[in-house]
Amino acid sequence: MRHPRRRLRWSMTVVVAVLAALASACSSAPAGPPVLTWYINPDDGGQAEIAQRCTAASGGRYTIAVSQLPREASEQRQQLVRRLAANDSSIDIMSMDPPYIPEFAEAGFLAPMPDALISQVSQGVVPSALAGASWRGRLVTVPFWANTQLLWYRKSMVAQMGLDMSRPVTWDQIIGAAQRAGTRVAAQGTRAEALTVWINALIESGGGSVITGTDPADPRMVTLGLTDPPGIEAARIMRSLSDAGVAGPGFSTQDEDASATLFEDGDAAFMTVWPFIWPRATGKVEEGAMTPQVLADYGWTTYPQVTPDRPSAPPYGGINLGVGAFSAHPDLAYDATRCITSPANQAYYFVSNGNPASNVAAYADPGVLAEFPMAPVILQSLTQAAPRPQTPYYAEVSESLQRTFHPTDAIVPGATNAAAQQLIQAVLAKEALL
């Protein structure tokens, strides 16, 4: 007669004994170097490669392991906020979207940055990246890569319009030129973060700001500049794109990829978008999906101005590195960020993943200049760029702007600005919900 229960008890006893032996062996083995977990946004493998490089460069002091966050920046924020609110010590380094940095800093989610490191990681960094990595006048994250938008144009189409693209042009100029030529200006009109990016760039380019004053301790004390003259002018420009008929019928849902497709197909002579458009186009040429002649027709210059006498303040984006407040190894984590953001690694990341560097030195790299002939214009744009509104309540501000300024063909300059300002104030005072 078989005894399955006895056999099960015997098997479990063996398993327990084996596990105990393994645990004993492990406990007697010398401990390895600390493992630093770097929570990264999705990319083409560049951050994982840099993690390996910096692990090797550490000389055995630490190992960097990567853990991937969701694709959308808002979802990345939500996951990190939940874990840090629970004092998660597994978060050593995190790739952070700049608009959310004040929220994390104010909540105590970021480990204090050593003064010596601040001076090291600030050297040679473009002003917009330093501003986007700071809160309350102090650097709280390490600038990694910095993004910005350019004005892209089709050379053959613009040649017929009489515009001198070697000089700065205004929004009114390109809208008027596109209207006369019967073509489009490809911008982003979808109700998403891209709309906030556009609103903020227009207001900053006009010399204003969405937020003119903030009190981190009391959201009701936030003061807004949406109804100031630069805010009204921004609303007028957004509405004029639709009124002139150059936005196109699907503008209310048009995102960056849709804009790129219009531009590639020759349906738009102008486009404002991030530099990802260039590796997207070169990749299509390599695949045979775009002719070299179309690629050669791409032109680029700095972001359009709001007024002829004032340089534009292009959008600023990218990724900065924060060190978790509950990390067991904050000193090692900060040392790792210094390696990750070195000019050499930034140049590698620029070339391999298409994400522009925050450090000026990377723009002299021969590989960068070969892959991105517009690199000097990207650098100029980052020098002029302005961050989105810096506030611990950024999510509420951005969603309020998207709700009131969408769709752009319904914007009423002045009235829409006032509605947006009132909604933001009501939301921050907990008198309205989004």
N, C-alpha and C positions, 0 to 999 in steps of 0.2 A: 504494500500500500504506500502511495506517495504522500508526502507531507509538505504541500506547497507553502503553508505558513511558516514551517520550520526553515524551509529553504529560503524564503523571503527574509526571515530574521537573520539567517546566516549571511546572506548577500549584503544586507544593510550593514551588518557588523563589519564586513570586509571593506565596504565603501567608506564607512566612518573611519576605520583604521588607516586606510590609504590617504584620506583627506587630512587626518591628523598628522601623518608622517610628512605629507607635502607641506603643511603649515609649519611644522617644526623645521623642515629643511629651509623653507623660505625665511623664517624668522632668524635663522642662524646665518643666512647669506648676507653679505654686505649690502647696505641700501644703495640703490642707484641714485642718479641725480634727480632733482625735483622735475616733475613734468608740469609745464605751464600750458594751460589750455587757452587757445586763442579762438574766440568765437568770431567767425568771418562771414561777411556777406558773400553770396554766390558770385563766382567769377570764372575765368577760364583756367584755373589751376595755379595762378600766379602767387597767391598768398601761401598756398601749401608749399610751393617751391621755395619761397622766401623763408618759411618756417624751417625747412630743412637746411638752408644756407646758414641761418642764424643759430640753429642747433649745433652745426659743425663749428661755427665761429666762436661759440661759447667755451670751447675747450673742456667740455664735460661738466660745466657748472649747471646746466639745465638742458632739458629737451622740450621742444615746442610741438604740441599736438594741436591740430585744427579741428574745430567743430562747426559745421555749417548752419547758419541762421536761415530763416525763410527768405524768399526772394524780395518781397515788398518791404520797403523801409518801415512802414507803419507796423507790420507784423514783427519785424526784427525788434522794434522798440517794445512792443507788448511782451514778447518773450523775455527780453532782458529785464524789463521792469518787474515782471512777476517773480523771476528768479532772484533778483537782487533784493526785492522786498522781503524775501524769505531768507536773507543773509547767506545766499549761495556762495560757498567758498571755492567752487570749481571754476568760477569766472575769473581768470587771471588777466587776460587781455581781451578787448572787444573792439571790433570795427564798428564805428558809430557814424550815423548820418548827422552832419553838423547841426541841423535845427533842433535836435533833441538833447544836445549837450547841456544847455542851461537847466533843463528839467532834471537830468541825472546829477548834475553838480549840486543843485539846490536840495535834492533829496538825500544827499550824503552817500551816493552810490559809487563815487569815484575816489580812489585812494589819493591822498595829497601828493603832488608832484614835487620832488626835491628841487630846491633852488638851483643847484648846480646843473641839473638836467634841463631845466627851463632854458638856461642860457645856451646850452649845447644844441637842443633841438629847434631853437628859434633862429639859429644862424642861417642866413640865405633863404629863408622861407618867404613866399610872397605875402603881401599885407593881408589879402582877403583870407588866406588860410590861417594866419595868426589870429585874425579877428574871429573867425568861425570856430577856432579851437579854444577860445577864452570865455570866461564868465566872471563878472565883477572885477574886470581889469586884470585878471590873472590867467595865465595859461593853465588849463585844467585837463587838456588832452593833448596828444602828440600829433601834429599834422603829418598825414601820410600822403594821400594823393588828392589833388584839387581839380575840380571840373569847372568848366565855364562854357558859355554858349558863344558861338561866332555867328556872323551873318554870312551865309553861303549863297553863292549866286552862279547861274549858268552864264559863262562868258559870252557865248554866241548870242544869247537872247538880250543880255544887258548892253551889248555893243550897239544895238539898234535903238537904245533908249536915251542916249545922250548923257548918262550918268558917269561921273568920274569916280570910279571905285578905288582909286589910289588915295582918295580923301574920305574923311568920315561922311556918312550920309545919315539922314534922319528918317524916322518912320514915315513921316508925311511924304518924303521924296520917293521912297520905294513903293508906298501904297499908290501914289499918283502915277508913277512910271508903270507899275503893273496894270493899273486900270486902263491906261491909254493903250498898252500893248495887248490887252485881253488875256493876261496870264494871272497867276496867283502868287500870293505870299504865304508860304507854308509855315504857320505857327501852330501852337497847341491850344485848342479851344475846349478840350474835354474837361469835364468836371473831375479834376484830380489834382495832385500836387503840382503838375505842370502848369496849371492855371495860376496857382499862388506864385510860382516862380516868375511867371510873366508879369503879373500885377506888381510884385515887389521890384523887379528890375526896372519897370517903367517909372514907378514912383521915385526910386533911388536915383535914376538917371535924370529926373527932373529936379533933383535937389531936396527931395522930401524923404520921409520914412513912414512906414506903416505904424510903427510904435515909436513914439517920441519920448516916452518916459515910463519907467516900470518900478514897481515895488515888489520884490520877490515874496515878501511876507504877506502882502495883501493884494490879490488880483484886482480888486475894485479900484485900486489906485493907478492902474495902467492907463496911460494917456495915448491917444491915437492921432495920426496925422492924415487920415483918409479923406477928410473934407478940406484939407489945405489945398492951395492951388496945384501942387504937383500931383496930388491924388485925383483931382478933377481932370487934369490934363491926361493922366493915364487912362481914365475911363473914356475920355473922348477918342483917344487913339484906338483903344480896343473896339469901340463901337464903329469907328470909321473903317476899320478893316472889313467889317460886314457890310456897311452901307455902300462901300465902293465896289462891292461884288468880287473882291479878290480873295476872300476867305474860302469860298467854295461851299457847296450845299451840305457837306457832311462835317462842317467845322465844329459843331457842338460835341462831336465824339472823336475829334481828331487828336491823336496822341503823337509821340515822337516818331514811332514807326510809320504811322500813316503819313506824316509830313515827309519822311524820308522817301517813301514810295512815290509821292507826288513829284518830288524833286528829281528822283532817278528817272522817272518816266517822261520828264520834260513838261509836266503840267504846271509846274511852278518855277518861276525865274529866281525867286528869293526864298530863303529858308533860315529861320533862327532855330538852332538846335545844338546839342553837345557834340564833341568831336568824334563820337562813335560812328558818325556818318562816314568817316574816311575809311577805317578798316572794313566797314560793311561794304563799301563800294569796291575797294581793292580785292576783297574776298570774292565778290561777284565776278570781277574781271578774271580772276584765277579759275573760277568755276565755269566760265563761258557764259554767264548770265548777264553780263554787261560788256559792251565793247570798250576797248581802250580809248576810243574817241570820246565817249561820254565821260569817262573819268577825267580825261584831259580838259574837258569843258568846265570842270569844277573850279570855281574861284572862291576866295574867302577874304574876309576883312573883319574888323571889330564890330561888335554889336551896334545896332542902329542907335543914334542919339534921339533924344526927345526934342531938344532945341539945337539950333546950329552952333550956338556959342558955348555949349557945355558938353564935355566928354561923357560918354555913356557910362553907366555903372552896370556892367553885364552880370548875369546870374553867377552865383558861386555855389558849387556843390562839392562832392567828393566824399572822402572817408578820413576820419581821424581815429586815433587809437586811445581808448580809455583803459585804465587799470582798475579792476574791481576793488571796491573798498573792503571786501571780505576775503580777498586772496590771502593765502598763507605765505606767499612769497612776493610781496609788492616790489621790493628792491630789485629782485631778479626780473620781474615782469617789466619794470621800467627800463632796466638794462636791455632787455630784449627789444623794446620799442625803439630804442636808439639804433640798434642794428637793423631792424625792419625798415626804418625810414631813412637809412643812409642814402646819399645821392646815387650810389651805384645800384642799390636795390630799387630805388624809385625809377631810375632810367630803365632797368630791366622790366619793371612792371608796366611802364609806359609802352615799351616796344611790344612786349608779349601779350598784354591784356588790353592795351588801348586806353589806359587810364592816365591822364596827365599828372605830372609830378607837382608837388607843392614846393620843392626846393629848386631855386634858380639854377644851381650847378648842373642839374640833370638835363637842362635844355641845351647844354654845350656838348652833350654826348653824341658822337658821330652816328650811332645806331638810331637814336631818337630823330635826328635831323634827316636821316635817310628814309625812315618809315613815315615820318610826319613832317612834310615840307612846310606845313603851316605852324610848326612849333613856336617860332618867334611871335606869331600873332596870338597864339594861345597864351603865351607868357605875358604879352602886353595886356590881354584881356583879363587875366588873373590879377594883374597889378591894379587894374581899374575896378575890379569886381566888388560887389557888396553882398554880404550874407543876407539870408532871409531874416525876418524879425527874430531877435534873440530874446527869448522869454521862456520861463518854465511852463508857460501855458500855450506853447506853440501849436499843439494839435488842435486846440479849440479855435485859435486865431485862424489857422489855415483852413479848417473846415468851414468857418463862418464866411471867409472870403470866397471860397468856392461856391457856397450856396447862393450868395447874393450877386456875384459877378457872372454867373452862368444862367442862360446862354449869353454870349457876348452881343448878339443882335437885339437883346432886350435891355441892354445897359442904357440908363438915362444918366448922363454925367451930372453929378450933384446929388440927385435923388438916390441913385444906387450907392454912392459913397456914404451918404447919411444912413441908409438902411444897413450897410455893412458895419458901420461904426456902432450903431445902436445894438445890432445883434451881438457883436463881440462883447460890448459892455454888459449886456444882459446875461450872456453866457458866463462871463467871468464873475458876475455878481450872483450866480446861481438863480437867476430869475427866468432863464430860458434854457431849453435843452436842444441839442443838435441831433 
